[in-house]
Amino acid sequence: MNKKTKIAGLVGNPVDHSWSHVMHNAAFDALNINAAYLKFKVDKLEEFIDYFRSLNIMGFSVTIPHKMEAMKYLDKIDNKAKKIGAVNTIVARNNKLIGCNTDCDGAVKALKSKTSLNRKNAVILGAGGSARALAYGLSENGANVTILNRTAEKAKSIAEDFECGYGPLKDLKNIKYDILINTTPVGMHPNADISPIPKNLINKGSVVFDIVFNPYKTKLLEFAEKNGCATIHGIEMLINGNALQFELWTGKNAPVQLMRKKVMDCMKNAGNKN
Ligand SMILES: NC(=O)c1ccc[n+]([C@@H]2O[C@H](COP(=O)([O-])OP(=O)(O)OC[C@H]3O[C@@H](n4cnc5c(N)ncnc54)[C@H](OP(=O)(O)O)[C@@H]3O)[C@@H](O)[C@H]2O)c1
């Protein structure tokens, strides 16, 4: 690093579990871009953004729990992030900070690799920033979406924005779905032994997508495999989303295969089984 090195990074809490630094730093190296991607464990988001906006920054990834709050402190929000109501990417351009959302396209691409979405019944567990991105992406692609959340009021607010059904988590037993998506952090490292729902509530033959990416195979995906479901790992959304972030920050095509290889190698070294 030197005086010209641009700073990018992940802003959230927790951030330890993330693998994004592995992908972005490998991509910067491969394309000879003088930048470094760091992890910032941040509680006071406004102070963080105020401080960093005057430095030599390229942009940030935003994660749990700041995706909605971040919108308040930026200069501009792009159309998609505005419609979704959550920002997972900040781009520094001409001394302005622009909020974008790559979660939506990253997740939709991962889903479309396993299933069509038009007219499918999809259930989203959770009603945070990622759930908003998924609800928007699925609705735009013609799926019938139901949001189930621990706090049903939050599910209601997303449902009103995207014309979805909603309810508390216990409603799952009454719903016939083709696609089930977990957007809660339940099952995430270091609490990898738990699933957001019991095995008997996973419909046989459905497609199950867990956006949690550490561990690689979550308890929910393990149950889904045992029930004969097609599964989608959270790492697919992360790779797709990070590639889009890289392109927004640098204006260059992301070396996706390299990013995939680096993150998969890291996960294997950390003891994750494929
Ligand atoms: N694969 C990827 O690329 C990718 C991208 C984005 C996020 N993620 C992962 O997705 C997860 C959620 O991120 P987010 O930014 O959407 O978080 P968020 O905005 O904080 O939302 C979390 C949601 O999960 C629910 N929840 C939290 N703990 C719960 C529990 N113990 N039981 C039941 N529900 C619970 C919350 O319910 P309440 O409303 O009741 O609080 C909330 O609706 C994180 O693990 C994150 O790492 C992965």
The ligand as a Gaussian input file, in Angstrom:
#p B3LYP/6-31G(d) Opt

LIG

0 1
 N      -24.857000     -14.526000       0.333000
 C      -24.819000     -13.217000       0.273000
 O      -24.312000     -12.610000      -0.698000
 C      -25.449000     -12.407000       1.355000
 C      -25.819000     -11.081000       1.075000
 C      -26.422000     -10.361000       2.076000
 C      -26.622000     -10.921000       3.353000
 N      -26.230000     -12.185000       3.588000
 C      -26.464000     -12.786000       4.923000
 O      -27.862000     -12.705000       5.198000
 C      -28.101000     -12.547000       6.584000
 C      -29.077000     -11.380000       6.829000
 O      -28.502000     -10.158000       6.407000
 P      -29.383000      -8.796000       6.397000
 O      -28.445000      -7.728000       6.028000
 O      -30.627000      -8.984000       5.614000
 O      -29.766000      -8.667000       7.952000
 P      -30.865000      -7.749000       8.657000
 O      -31.247000      -6.601000       7.813000
 O      -30.359000      -7.481000      10.038000
 O      -32.145000      -8.733000       8.774000
 C      -32.093000      -9.928000       9.492000
 C      -33.498000     -10.570000       9.551000
 O      -33.347000     -11.838000      10.193000
 C      -34.236000     -11.941000      11.293000
 N      -33.577000     -12.631000      12.399000
 C      -32.420000     -12.282000      13.012000
 N      -32.135000     -13.163000      13.991000
 C      -33.154000     -14.060000      14.009000
 C      -33.441000     -15.190000      14.796000
 N      -32.620000     -15.592000      15.792000
 N      -34.559000     -15.894000      14.544000
 C      -35.411000     -15.515000      13.550000
 N      -35.190000     -14.430000      12.763000
 C      -34.073000     -13.725000      13.001000
 C      -34.563000     -10.526000      11.698000
 O      -35.842000     -10.573000      12.296000
 P      -36.496000      -9.334000      13.110000
 O      -37.054000      -8.441000      12.053000
 O      -37.505000      -9.988000      13.961000
 O      -35.363000      -8.695000      13.894000
 C      -34.510000      -9.782000      10.354000
 O      -35.761000      -9.865000       9.713000
 C      -26.713000     -12.393000       7.220000
 O      -26.322000     -13.667000       7.698000
 C      -25.828000     -11.991000       6.059000
 O      -24.469000     -12.391000       6.240000
 C      -25.665000     -12.947000       2.612000

